[in-house]
Amino acid sequence: MNESSPIRRETAREVRTADPVPTAPVRRRRKFGRWMLALLILGGAGAVAHRTYDARQKPAEETAQAPGPGGHGRGGRPAEMKQAVGIAPVVAGDMPVVLQGLGTVTPLATVSIRSQISGYLTKIGFREGQMVKEGDFLAQIDPRPYEALLAQYQGQLARDQALLQNSKLDLQRYQTLNRQDSIAKQNVDTQAALVKQNEGTVAADQALVDQQKLNLTYARIVSPVEGRVGLRQVDLGNYITAGSTNIVVVTQLRPISVVFVLPEDDVARVMRRVREGAKLTVRAFDRSDQHEIATGRLDTVDNQIDTTTGTVKLRAMFENEDETLFPNQFVNARLTVETIRNAPLVPNAAILRGTPGTYVYLMDGDEKVTVRPIKTGETDGVNTVVLSGLQPGDRVVTDGTDRLREGAPVRVVGQATGPQATGPAAGAPGATLPATPAAGAPADTGSTQGGQERRGRRRPAQ
């Protein structure tokens, strides 16, 4: 076939068109390979940098983990640091048994002064807020209508007394004539009945006179008790209706009582002391239960328990000479039932509760602590009576107990003179915080009671 033929030229053109030219999939594979190569180079550079950093940090960590003076590492691990703690001794002392309840100041007498007669108020004899005594003048009702009625009834009484006297004289005459058989027996009996009738009339007149005299007494209103006068509730010149119009309220303030409640479980203990003739002290504190207002004595216990609340009411008496207790004031009452003598006392800050129950950390020598389960009794909010587990003279940990465990090494940084000198519990206002390690010192490490190790937060480098 001739190469210049049309068929040959077409075949050659198809062959040139089929020459290898990079397609789109091939170009994407080449780009992906270049990216992978770049990532491998970056990864290798990062690994080299990380190994270099670890090599520089290793000497510093070995220096920090080296045991200090007197410390011994075990198996390449750092020696356990001593936890800084504060301790206090267990001492023998007296613990008062105090029962606390909510109470209200209740006056022994609160009198609403009202008039027993009707009339116009003509005079007021008190100042608002004044202290008055029994019998002091308070108010005056217009007495003139009652004076007029008194004069009228006295006149009727005099008239009926004269009629009675005359009927008695006639009866004597009729009796004399009857003995002489000069008059019928019927006339004598009729006259005797007339005398009885006049006597009744005179008695009724006398009662009316006495009533008006009493009304005149009621017109002058006086205080029935000693106490403080409140705000005036009616003005001068108003018409007073008998038994319905309040003039003023008089409240007795000295002495005054506080009615408070206690749970029914405490009634037996209180009644036992009352039957023994003990004079139980009651202290009244303000609403915040922080400041003592007054001190009094228990007066009586109610005769029944409130079934809805399971409480019983008690009344305490207070002299209230300085009038610090005000009627209807809300107070917290604390009743001292008895005092436990020479009991082991431990600060409340040392008492913990957990899996062993109630326990404390007891100093075992001078550098170690041990867990000591205890049984507790009465408490006053600062100290608690220990029934078993501790003896006077034992030393317990009061600060820094959060990182302790059985047998943990400790170092004492503070010691109280006794439970009486122990400060408020941790977290309370005025509580003393645990001592802070000095700058540059390693942080303390410790363990929880379950044995899980907790490492202290490391200080940043200065």
C-alpha positions in Angstrom: 0.0 0.0 0.0 1.2 3.4 -0.9 2.2 5.5 2.0 0.7 8.5 0.4 -2.7 6.9 0.0 -5.5 8.3 2.0 -6.0 5.2 4.1 -2.4 5.2 5.2 -2.5 8.9 6.2 -5.6 8.3 8.3 -4.0 5.4 10.1 -1.0 7.4 11.0 -3.2 10.3 12.4 -5.0 7.8 14.7 -1.7 6.5 16.0 -0.4 10.0 16.8 -3.7 10.8 18.7 -3.2 7.7 20.9 0.2 8.8 22.2 0.5 8.7 26.1 -0.8 12.1 27.4 -1.3 12.5 31.3 -5.0 12.3 32.1 -6.8 13.9 35.1 -6.8 10.8 37.4 -3.1 10.4 36.9 -2.5 14.1 37.8 -4.5 13.7 41.1 -2.5 10.6 42.1 0.8 12.5 41.6 -0.4 15.5 43.7 -1.6 13.1 46.5 1.9 11.5 46.6 3.6 14.9 47.0 1.3 15.8 50.0 2.0 12.5 51.7 5.8 13.1 51.3 5.4 16.5 52.8 3.5 15.1 55.8 6.1 12.4 56.4 8.8 15.0 56.5 6.8 17.1 59.0 6.1 14.1 61.2 9.8 13.2 61.3 10.7 16.7 62.3 8.2 16.7 65.1 9.4 13.3 66.5 13.0 14.6 66.5 11.9 17.8 68.4 9.8 15.8 71.0 12.7 13.5 71.7 15.0 16.4 72.1 12.6 18.1 74.6 12.2 14.9 76.6 15.9 14.6 76.9 16.2 18.1 78.3 13.3 17.6 80.8 14.5 14.3 82.2 17.3 15.7 84.4 14.9 18.2 85.9 12.3 15.6 86.8 15.0 13.3 88.3 16.2 16.2 90.5 12.6 17.0 91.6 11.9 13.4 92.5 15.0 12.8 94.4 14.4 12.1 98.1 15.1 14.9 100.5 17.1 14.8 103.6 16.1 11.8 105.6 13.9 10.5 102.8 14.3 7.2 101.1 12.9 6.4 97.6 11.5 3.0 97.1 11.7 1.3 93.7 12.6 4.5 91.9 9.5 6.3 93.3 9.8 9.6 95.2 9.6 9.5 99.0 6.1 10.3 100.4 5.9 13.9 101.6 4.7 14.7 105.2 1.3 16.4 105.4 1.2 19.6 107.5 -1.5 19.2 110.2 -2.8 21.1 113.2 -3.6 19.1 116.3 -5.4 19.6 119.6 -5.4 17.5 122.8 -8.4 15.7 124.2 -9.2 17.2 127.6 -11.6 16.4 130.5 -14.2 19.1 131.0 -17.9 19.9 131.7 -20.5 19.7 128.9 -23.9 21.2 129.4 -26.8 19.3 127.9 -28.8 22.0 126.0 -32.1 21.5 124.3 -33.0 24.1 121.7 -36.5 25.1 120.4 -38.2 27.9 118.6 -40.2 30.2 120.8 -42.3 33.4 120.9 -42.3 36.1 123.6 -45.7 35.9 125.2 -46.9 38.5 127.8 -48.5 37.2 131.0 -51.3 39.8 130.4 -52.5 41.7 127.4 -55.6 43.7 128.2 -57.8 45.6 125.6 -59.3 48.5 127.5 -63.0 48.9 126.7 -65.7 50.9 128.5 -68.4 48.9 130.3 -70.9 51.8 129.8 -71.8 53.9 126.8 -71.1 57.6 126.6 -68.9 60.3 125.3 -65.1 60.1 126.0 -64.4 63.3 127.9 -60.9 62.8 129.2 -57.7 60.7 128.4 -55.2 60.3 131.2 -52.3 58.5 129.5 -49.6 59.0 126.9 -48.9 56.4 124.2 -46.1 54.1 125.2 -46.3 55.1 128.9 -45.7 52.6 131.7 -48.7 52.4 134.0 -49.4 50.7 137.3 -52.4 48.8 138.4 -55.2 51.3 139.2 -53.7 54.3 137.2 -56.3 56.5 135.5 -56.7 56.0 131.8 -59.9 57.6 130.5 -63.2 59.2 131.6 -66.7 58.7 130.2 -69.2 61.5 130.7 -70.9 60.6 134.1 -73.8 63.1 134.1 -76.5 60.8 132.6 -75.7 58.2 135.2 -75.6 60.7 138.0 -79.2 61.8 137.1 -80.4 58.3 137.0 -78.8 57.7 140.4 -80.7 60.7 141.9 -83.9 59.3 140.4 -83.5 55.9 141.8 -82.5 57.2 145.2 -85.8 59.2 145.3 -87.8 56.1 144.4 -86.0 54.2 147.2 -86.8 56.9 149.8 -90.5 56.8 148.8 -90.8 53.0 148.9 -89.0 52.9 152.2 -91.6 55.3 153.7 -94.4 53.1 152.3 -92.7 50.1 153.9 -92.4 51.8 157.2 -96.1 52.7 157.2 -97.2 49.2 156.2 -95.2 47.8 159.1 -96.9 50.1 161.6 -100.4 49.1 160.3 -99.4 45.5 160.6 -98.6 46.0 164.3 -102.0 47.7 164.9 -103.8 44.9 163.2 -102.0 42.3 165.2 -103.0 44.1 168.4 -106.7 44.3 167.4 -106.6 40.6 166.3 -105.4 39.6 169.8 -108.4 41.5 171.2 -110.8 39.8 168.8 -111.6 43.3 167.4 -110.6 42.6 163.7 -110.8 39.7 161.3 -107.8 37.4 160.9 -108.0 38.0 157.1 -107.2 41.7 157.5 -104.1 40.9 159.5 -102.8 38.4 156.8 -103.5 41.0 154.0 -101.5 43.6 155.8 -98.6 41.2 156.4 -98.5 40.5 152.6 -98.5 44.2 151.9 -95.4 44.6 154.1 -93.6 41.8 152.2 -94.5 43.6 148.9 -93.1 46.9 150.1 -89.9 45.2 151.2 -89.4 43.8 147.7 -90.0 47.2 146.2 -87.4 48.7 148.5 -84.9 46.0 147.6 -85.4 46.6 143.9 -84.9 50.3 144.4 -81.8 49.7 146.3 -80.4 47.5 143.5 -81.1 50.3 140.9 -79.2 52.7 143.1 -76.3 50.4 143.5 -76.2 49.8 139.7 -76.0 53.5 139.0 -73.2 53.9 141.6 -71.3 51.1 139.8 -71.9 52.8 136.4 -70.4 55.9 137.9 -67.4 53.8 138.9 -67.1 52.4 135.3 -67.2 56.0 134.0 -63.7 56.3 135.4 -61.5 53.8 133.5 -58.3 52.6 135.2 -55.6 50.1 134.3 -56.2 46.6 135.5 -52.6 45.5 135.3 -49.1 47.0 135.4 -47.6 47.3 132.0 -47.0 49.4 128.9 -49.8 51.4 127.2 -50.0 51.0 123.4 -51.3 53.3 120.7 -54.5 55.2 121.4 -57.3 53.7 119.3 -60.0 56.3 119.8 -59.9 60.1 120.0 -61.3 62.4 122.6 -65.0 63.4 122.2 -66.0 60.1 120.4 -69.1 58.2 121.6 -68.0 55.0 123.3 -70.2 51.9 122.9 -70.2 49.6 125.9 -68.1 46.5 125.3 -67.2 47.2 121.7 -65.0 50.2 121.4 -61.3 49.7 122.1 -59.6 52.6 123.8 -56.1 51.3 124.3 -54.2 48.0 124.9 -52.1 47.5 128.1 -49.4 44.8 127.9 -47.5 43.5 130.9 -43.8 43.4 130.2 -42.2 42.7 133.6 -42.1 39.8 134.1 -42.6 38.2 130.7 -42.7 34.7 129.4 -41.4 32.8 126.4 -43.4 29.9 125.0 -41.2 27.4 123.0 -41.5 23.9 121.8 -39.4 20.8 122.1 -39.6 17.4 120.4 -41.6 14.8 122.3 -38.5 12.6 122.7 -37.0 15.2 125.1 -40.1 15.5 127.3 -39.1 12.6 129.6 -35.7 14.0 130.3 -37.1 17.5 131.1 -39.9 16.1 133.3 -37.4 14.0 135.2 -35.5 17.1 136.1 -38.6 19.0 137.0 -39.8 16.3 139.3 -36.5 16.4 141.0 -37.1 20.1 141.8 -34.3 21.4 139.6 -34.5 25.1 138.5 -33.7 24.7 134.8 -32.1 27.7 133.1 -33.5 29.0 129.8 -31.5 31.4 127.6 -33.2 33.4 124.8 -31.3 34.2 121.6 -32.2 36.4 118.8 -33.5 35.4 115.4 -30.0 34.8 114.0 -29.2 32.6 117.0 -26.0 34.5 117.6 -26.7 36.9 120.4 -28.1 36.1 123.8 -31.0 38.4 124.8 -32.0 37.3 128.3 -31.7 34.5 130.8 -34.7 33.1 132.7 -36.0 29.9 134.2 -38.3 27.1 133.2 -41.8 27.7 134.7 -44.0 24.9 133.4 -44.6 22.2 130.8 -47.8 21.8 128.9 -50.0 18.9 129.7 -50.3 17.4 126.2 -48.3 16.8 123.1 -49.3 18.3 119.8 -50.0 15.3 117.5 -49.6 17.3 114.3 -46.1 18.4 115.0 -44.9 15.9 117.7 -43.8 18.7 120.0 -44.7 19.9 123.5 -45.0 23.5 124.7 -43.0 24.9 127.6 -43.1 28.3 129.3 -40.1 30.1 130.6 -40.2 33.2 132.8 -37.9 36.2 132.4 -37.7 39.2 134.7 -37.1 41.5 131.6 -36.1 44.5 133.7 -34.3 46.1 130.8 -37.3 45.2 128.5 -35.0 43.4 125.9 -37.8 40.9 125.3 -40.7 42.4 123.3 -44.2 40.8 123.0 -44.6 38.5 120.0 -40.9 38.5 119.3 -39.4 35.4 117.7 -36.5 33.9 119.7 -34.4 30.7 119.9 -34.8 29.2 123.4 -32.0 27.0 124.8 -32.9 24.9 127.9 -30.0 23.6 130.0 -31.2 20.3 131.3 -28.1 19.0 133.1 -24.3 19.2 132.9 -22.0 16.2 132.2 -19.0 16.5 134.5 -15.3 15.5 133.7 -16.1 14.1 130.2 -13.5 13.7 127.5 -14.0 16.6 125.0 -12.8 16.7 121.4 -13.1 19.6 119.0 -15.8 19.2 116.4 -13.2 20.1 113.7 -11.5 16.8 114.4 -14.6 14.5 114.0 -15.0 12.9 110.6 -17.6 10.5 109.2 -17.1 7.9 106.6 -16.8 4.2 106.0 -15.5 3.4 109.5 -18.4 5.5 110.9 -17.5 8.3 113.2 -13.7 8.6 113.6 -10.7 10.9 114.2 -7.1 10.9 113.1 -5.1 10.2 116.2 -1.4 11.1 116.5 0.7 7.9 116.7 3.9 9.3 118.1 5.1 12.6 116.6 5.2 11.9 112.9 2.3 9.5 112.0 -1.4 9.3 112.4 -3.8 6.4 112.8 -7.6 6.1 112.2 -9.5 5.8 115.5 -13.3 5.1 115.5 -15.1 6.8 118.3 -18.6 7.2 119.8 -19.8 10.7 120.4 -22.4 12.1 122.8 -23.6 15.6 123.6 -22.2 18.6 121.7 -22.4 22.4 122.2 -21.5 23.2 118.6 -17.7 23.6 119.3 -16.8 20.5 121.3 -18.3 17.1 121.6 -18.3 14.5 124.4 -16.5 11.3 123.5 -18.2 8.2 124.9 -15.5 5.7 123.8 -12.4 5.6 121.7 -10.3 8.4 123.2 -8.9 9.4 126.5 -7.9 12.8 128.0 -4.4 13.5 126.8 -4.7 12.0 123.3 -3.9 14.3 120.4 -6.2 14.5 117.4 -5.8 16.2 114.0 -8.0 19.2 113.6 -6.6 20.8 110.4 -5.3 19.1 107.2 -7.4 15.9 107.5 -8.5 15.9 103.9 -5.4 14.2 102.6 -4.6 11.8 105.4 -4.9 8.1 105.6 -4.0 5.3 108.0 -0.3 5.5 108.9 0.3 8.7 106.9 3.4 10.7 107.9 2.6 14.2 109.2 4.4 17.2 110.5 2.7 19.3 113.2 2.5 23.0 112.3 0.0 24.1 115.0 -1.4 22.9 118.3 -4.3 24.2 120.3 -4.3 24.3 124.1 -7.5 22.3 124.3 -11.0 22.0 122.9 -12.0 25.3 124.6 -9.4 27.1 122.5 -10.4 25.4 119.2 -11.5 27.9 116.6 -14.7 27.6 114.4 -15.1 24.7 112.2 -13.6 24.8 108.7 -15.7 26.9 106.4 -17.3 28.9 109.1 -16.8 32.6 109.4 -13.6 33.3 111.3 -12.2 29.8 110.8 -8.4 29.5 110.8 -7.1 28.1 107.5 -4.4 25.4 107.4 -0.9 26.6 107.2 0.4 27.3 103.6 3.8 25.9 102.7 6.5 28.5 102.2 7.3 29.7 98.7 9.6 27.3 96.8 8.7 24.3 99.0 7.4 21.2 97.3 3.6 20.7 97.6 2.4 18.1 100.2 1.2 14.8 98.9 -1.1 12.4 100.6 -3.6 9.6 100.2 -7.3 9.3 100.7 -8.7 6.8 103.1 -9.4 4.3 100.3 -5.7 4.2 99.5 -5.9 6.1 96.2 -2.9 8.3 95.9 -3.4 12.0 95.1 -0.5 14.1 94.1 -0.4 17.8 95.1 -0.5 20.5 92.5 3.0 21.5 91.4 4.0 25.2 91.8 4.9 26.9 88.5 8.5 27.8 87.9 9.4 31.4 89.0 
